[in-house]
Amino acid sequence: MAKPKLHIIPLGGVGEIGKNMAVFEYGNNIIVVDCGGMFPEETMPGVDLVIPDVSYLMDKQKKVRAFFITHGHEDHIGALPYILPHFDVPVYSTALTIGLISVKLKEHRLLGTSDLRTIEFGDRIHAGVFDVEFFSVAHSVPDAAGLAIRTPVGLVVHTGDFKIDLTPVDSKPTDIGALARLGTEGVHVLLADSTGVERAGYTPSESTVGPVFDEIIGNAPGRVIVATFASLIARIQQAVDISRKHDRKVAVIGRSMLQNVNMALDLGYLHDPGGVIQPWEKISNLSPNKVTVISTGAQGEPASALSRMANRDHRQIQIRKGDTVVFSSTPIPGNEELVSRNIDNLFKLGANVIYGADARVHVSGHPGREELKMLTSITQPRFMVPVHGEVRHLILHARLAESLGIPPQNILVPENGRVMEFSENSARYSGHVGANNVFVDGLGVGDIGDVVLRDRQKLAQDGVVIAVMTVDQRTGRPLGPPDIVSAGFVDVAGDGIVDGARDQVFKALQHMHASAAAEPMYIQNKARDTLQKYIYQKTKRRPMVFPVVVEV
């Protein structure tokens, strides 16, 4: 009997930024690495979150041994509340990551039903035929990990998100010694972070942000509002430390930010020895130059604290002249317009806004080209798979690996749902599995599909017209002109289009053939056709038309 092959299947996170999730399958054993979400794109109106499609796993639930999470960013843990309830398996990760997962599961009332297990770097977990070892990597959140996955086929190294930062803030540096040891053992397959491959050289250290914060906070004439990711604990720590240095108190604003800060304080990943962090109510009356605010909203999320401030809709904080707002992040692809709108609104309100690469208030958590070269040289993989990035990132990383001597036939550029098959001596593509986007909309998960999204886009583009027609139940004849209601189309009191539409529908219904007049479906279709034709003739627009028949 032929030996099983190792299948590695990305269900998200390749060819896109976000919703990272990868399946490792050997025979009757499956482990899952990461389980992230993604911000919706502009073409997804009304969608709250996009998560991976796990339909491939649903009929293999008994084969799934465990989930392994590399770090606590949304694009690696955001889908857990929606996917984990389907799998009765443990979730392994480091202490802070488990803390961030716990905050998220608690929001969904799933904390007591989930098997969360904290590991230390160097621990090895046996999950079926897999042996998984965690090693530390530097990233923009503490306790980030890479994984050494020992399989019957060979050693697989998954870097997770990483960079080679020798002076990180409140986190461990990337464990070069562990990578060298794994390289000596023999890396069969390397899955490596591709997000920063377009950047030449090395990614700056997280510690370089501190002096810039010092200058901004020390010289600001009024309040300083720092917007960043709620999971970026190292950045929050720097803002707290520098605020203490300049005799400022710190308020934490935004539900997710407050939850994560309290959790990090409890676990000892965030330190506040001087009691600088205070509730907003206690410091709101201090002199403005004695106040720092750390807030959510660096990505322009409409419901975030900073977005509400920018729109004069925050119940506690109103932006005023003299405030300094720092965007300590880089917009995730697709969020650029939201971030720009907030920046414009903050400027209009009189704030001094500091943003962009030239401001040096943010550094990436991903490796530049020289770091990727170093990783490849240290690990010397036989096969290489670029992960975590859009298509251009993956292809550029593959070319970089080829320039370092890895044969092109040993480099597999992944796609979501594309099965990569590895044996002891070969690597190849082997079919596809379902890996579509799954949309979270309110309490609904997966009940919004492409058809609904197209309808929403059409509604957003051309609006809707509703015609309510009262007809005789026996004959189907109209008892009067229909009521026409429009939204997102034209002003009802406008240029007579609605009045004209009402007249056209009424005439069309009066002249229906007697044998069809009593059929509500025929009446609806007749009204829809008449309205659509008339509206297009008058406006060259095609709103959605909904005829409603009321029989009396």
N, C-alpha and C positions, 0 to 999 in steps of 0.2 A: 504494500500500500504506500502511495506517495505521501511524503511528509506534508503537513499543512504549511501554508505560506503565511507570512506576516502581512496583514493588510493595514495600511494607514489611510484613513479617510477623513479629510477635513469636511466638517459640516458647516463651517463658517470661518471667517477670518482670513481667507485668501482671495485676492482680487477685490478686496474691500478693506476698510478700516473699521473694525468692530466685530462683535458677536463671534469671538474666537471659540472654536470647539473642534477637537480632533478625536477620532475614534481609533484605538489600536486593537486589532482583532487577530487572534491566533486560535484556530480550531474553535472550541467552545468557550473561549475566554475573551472578554472585552474589558478594556479600561477606557475611561474618558478623561481627556486632559482639557480643562477649562470649560466654562459654560457662560459665555458672555452675551451681552445685549449690544444694540447699536441704535444711535439716534436715527429717527425717521428722516427720509429725504423729502425735498419739496414736493415730489410727486406722490407723497403718501399723506394727504390731508387727513387730519383727525387721528392719525396713528400715534400712540404714546411711545412705543418701543418696538424694535424689531429683534426677534430672537431666532436661533437656529431651528431648523426642521429636524426633529428627531424621529420621524416616522420609521426610518431604517432600524432604529433601536427598539421600537415599541413591540415588535414580535420576537425580539431577542432579549427581553428583560432578564430572563434567568441566566443569561450568559454574562451580563454586566457585573463585574466584581467590585468596582470602586470608581469614584471621581477623584481626580488629582487636580488641585488648583494652584497655578504658579504664583499668582499675586492678586491683590484686592481691588484692582481697577474694574470699573463697570463693564468694560468690554471683555472681561474675563469671569465676572461673577454675576452680572446683571440678569441673566436668564435663569439662575438657580431656583428662584421661587416658583417659576412656571414649569420647569422641567424636572427638578428633583423629586417632587411628590410621586412621579411615575416610577421611581426606581428605589427599591428598598436596599440601599447600599451605603457604605460609609463614604464620607467626604474627607480627604486628607489635605492638610496644608499647614503652614506656619501660624504662629500664635496671632499676629496682627491680622493676617488674612482671614483666619477663622473668626476673629472679632468683627471684621467688616462684613463677613457673610452672615454672622449672627444678627447684626443690626438689620440687614436686609430681610432675613427670614422672619425676624420679630415683627416687622411691619406687616408681613403677610400672615401672621399668626401660625407660622410653621416651625418656630424654633424648637418647641418641645417634641416635635415628631421627626426631627432630622438627626442623623448620626454624624456629628462633626467631631473629627479627631485631630488633635494638634500634634505636630511632629517637630523635631529639631533637625537642623541641618546635619547631614551625615546619616540620619536614620534611613533604614531600608525597609520598605513595606512589601510584603508578599501578597499579591492579588492574583490568584489563579496561577498561571504559568509566568506571570510577570513579576519582576523584582524591581521596585522603583526606589531610587535614592534621590533625596533632595540635596542640592548644593546652592549656596548663596550667590545671588547676582545683584549688582547695583542697578536700581531703576528709580523712578520718581515716586516710589512708595516703599517704606521699609518692609523688610521680611520677604522681598521678592525672591523667587527660587527658579532655578533650572532643574531639569529632571534627567537623571540617568536611568533609562528603562532597559533592563536586561531581559532579553527575550530568547526563545529557543533558536532564533535565527542569528542573533548577535546583539551587540550593544547599540541602543538608540539614544542619542543625546538631544534633548529638546531644551533650547535655551530659555524659553519664555521671552518676555520683554526684558532687555538688558542693555547695559553699556559698561564699558570698562572705566569706572570712576574710582580713582585711587584715593580721593578725599571726599567721600560722601558725607551727608549730614544725617546723623542719627540712623544709619543703616550700615550693613556690612558691605565691603567692596566685593566685586565679582571675584569668586574664588578661583584664581588662576591656577593655584596648586591642584585643585580638584579637576579642572579641565585638563591639565597636563597628565595627571594620573589616569584619567579616562582615555586620553590619547594614547598613553602607553599600553593600556589594556586592549585598545583596538576599537575605535568607533566605527561601527558598521554603517549607520545612517545618522547624519546630522540634520536636524531641523532648526533653522536659525532665523532670528528676527531680521526682517528686511526693511523695516519702515524708514530707517535713516540712510539707506544706501546711496541716495542722491547727494548726501553731504560729504564733501571731501574732508580728509583728516580725521580728527577725533572730536567727539561731542564734549563740550565744556562740562566741568564738574558742577554738581549741584551747589557746592560751596561758593561758586562765583556769584550766585545771586545775593548772598549776604551783604557784601559791601555796597551793592546797588540799593538794596533795601535800606541800608544804614543812611545812605545819602538822601534818599527820598523822604524817609520818615523823620530824619533829623532836621531837614530843612523845610518841611511842609508847614505852611502858616496855619492850617486848620486841620480838620479831621482827615485821616488817611483811610481809605476803604480799599482793602486788598481782596480782589476776586480771584479765586483759584479753585482747583478740584477739591471736593470734600475729602478725598482719600489721600491728598498730597500732604501727608503728615509732616514731612521734612520741611516743606515750604511754610506750613503753619508754624512750626517750631521757630524758624528763623524770624518770622514776623513777630512772634511773641517775645523772643529774646531781644530783638532790636527795639521793640516798643518799650520793654522794661528799661533798656539802656537810656532811652530818651524820656523816661518818666511818663509814659503813656499807659493808660489802661486799655484792655482789649475786650471788645464784645464780639461774640460769635453769632452770626446771623444766618438763618437758613436751616431748615429742619435736618437735612442730611448732614450738613456741616456740624451742627450742634451734636447730633447723635454720634458722629465719628470722633469728634473731639473728646466727648465724655468717655467713649469707649477707650480711646488711646491714652487718656489720662489714667483710667482705671488699670490698664494693662502695663503702664509705665513706658509707653512709646512716645508720649508727649509729656513734657515737664513744665511745671509752672510753680517754682519754689517761692516766688515773690507774691503769689496771688494776683497776678496781673489780669488774668481772665476773669471777667465779671459779667453778670447779667446786664443787658442794655439799660434796664430801668435804673440801675445803680450809678451808671456813668453818663447818662444822657445829658445831665445838667453840668457836667464838667466843662471847662474851657475847651474849645474845639482842638487846640493844639496839644491836648492831653488825652486824645481819644484815637484809637485805631479800631477799625471794624474789619473783621475777616468774614467774607461772604461767599455764598454760592453765586453762580451766574456767569462765570468766566466764558461759558460757551453760548451765552445768549439765550438760554432756555427760557421760554416765555413765562413760566410760572416761578422762576427763581427769584431770590431776594433782590439781586442787582437789577434784573429786568423790571421788577416792580418799582424800584427806586428810580430808574431811568424814565419810567412812565408816570411818575408821581402817584403811584398806587400803593406804596408801602405804608403799612399802618403805623410804623414807628419812626422810620428815617426818611427825611426829605432832603434831597440834594440841594445844596446852596453854594453860593459863590465862596471860594476859599477852600472847598473840599478837593482832595486829590484822590483820584480813583486809579488804581493800578490793576491792569489786566495781566495777571501772572500766569499766562497760559498761551498756547498757540491754538487757533481755531481748528477744530476737527473738520476735515473735508465735508462740505455740505452745510456747515454752521457759519460760514463767513458772513453771509448777509445779515443773519441775526446779530452777530457780534458787532458788525459795522453800524447797524441801526442803533444799538445801545450806546455805542461810542458817540454817535452824532447827538443822540438825545441828552447824554450827560454833558457834552459840550454846551448844548443849548441852555442847560440849567445852570451854567456858570462854573462847572467843575473843571479842574485841570486833569486831563486823562492821559495816562502813561500806558502805552501799548506798543506791540510790534517787536520785531527782532532787534531793531536798533536800540530799543530801550534797555535791553539786557536784563529784564525782570523775569525771564523764563529760560530754562534750558531743557532740551529734549531728554527723554529717558531712554532714547534708542541709539544704537551704535552708528558712527560714521564708517566710511569705507575702510579706514586704516584699522579700526577695531574689528571689523568683519574679517579683514585679512589676518589679523592676529589670531582670532578665534579659529579660523580654518587651519592656520599653520600649527597651532597648538594641538588641535584635536585630530588632524590628518584623517578625515573621514573617507571611507570608501565610496559611499553614496551621499549625495547632498540634496536637501529639499529646502528651498527658501520659503518661509512662511511669514504671516503677519504683515500684510501690505497690499497695496493695490497692484494691478497687473504690471505696471511699469517697474515697481519696486522688485517684484519677484523676478522679472526678466533681467533687470540690471544686476541683481544679486547673482543670478545664475551665470551671467557673463563674467562677473567678478570671480566666481568660483572656478570657472573654466580658465581664466587668466592665471590662476594659482596652480594649475596643473591637474585639476580634476577632469577626467575625460567627459566630454559632453554627454555621452550615453549613460553616464553615472549620475547625471543631474536631472531630477524630475521637477518640473514646474507645476505645482498643484492647481487644481480648480476645486471649488466647493462641490462635493459629491463625487468627485473622480477618485476611484479606488487606485491606490498605489500598492503594488504587490512586491514583496521582497523575499528572496530566498537567501541561502548562505552565499550564493554566487551571482545573483542577478537582481535586477530591479526593472519593473515595467508597469505600465498602466494596465488596468484590468477592469474596464467597465465603469459604470456610474450607479450611484444611488440617489434617491431624492434628497435634495438639499435646497429647497426653496426658502424664501423668507416667510416667517410666521409673524403676523402682526398682533400686537397687544393693543387693544382699544378699550379703555375703561376696564370693565370686568371680563370682557371677551378676549379669549386667546385663540387665534387661528380661525375665527369666524368671519374675518374680513379678508376677502380675496381680491384678485385683480379686477374682477367685474365691479365690485363695490368701489374700489379705488378709482376706476375710470369714471363711474357715475359721480363720485365726489369731485373729481377734476372738472368734469363737465359742468356740474353745479357751480363750481368756483369760477369757471370761465364765462358762462352764459346765463346762469341763474335758472329759475324754475317758474313755470306758469301753471296754475291750477284752475281748472274750470269745473265749477259745481253746477250740475244741471238737475233741475227738478222736473220729473216727467210723470205722466199718467201711468199708473201701474198696468192698466189693461191695454192701452193703445201705444204707449211709449212716446206719445206726443209731448213736446215741451209745454209746461204750464206758464212759462215766462222766459225772459232772457236769462242766460246763465250768470252766475257770479264769477268774476275773474279775479284771482288773487295772484300777485307776482312777488317774487323775492329775488333780489340780485339781478333783475332784468331791466325794468324801467320804473320810474316814479308813476304811481297810479294816477296822480294828478297831472301828469305830464302832457305829452303831445297828442293825445287822443288815440294812441295805439290800443290801449286796453278797451276803450269804448268801441273802437272799430272791430276788435277781436270778438267782443260780446255780440255785436250785430251779426258778424259773419257766422258764428257758431249757431246762433238762433235761427238764421235763415236756412242754414244747412240742415238743421234738425227738422224744421218745418216741411222741407221738401224731400224727406226720406221716403223710400218706397214703403207702402203700407205693410207688406208682408214681413219686412225686417224691423219695422219701427218698434215692436214690443221687445226686442232683444237687447238687454242692457250692454252686452259686449259690442254689438253693432253700433249702438249709440256712442259708446266710449271711443271706438275706433274712428267713427265718422267725425267726432269732435276733435280728436287728436290730429287727424289728417288735415282738417280745416284750419285748426290753429297753427300747426307747424307751417303750412303753406303760406298763410296770411302773414305770420310774424316774419318769415324769411323774406317775403316780398317787400315788407315795410322796413326791415332793419338789417337784413343780411346776417342775422344771428340765429342760432339754433338752441334756444333754451330747452331744458327738459320739460315736457308737457305731460301733466297728469289730469286726465278727465275723471270726474267723480259723478256717478249717477245716483240720484235720490228718487226712489219710487214712492208715490203717494196715491 
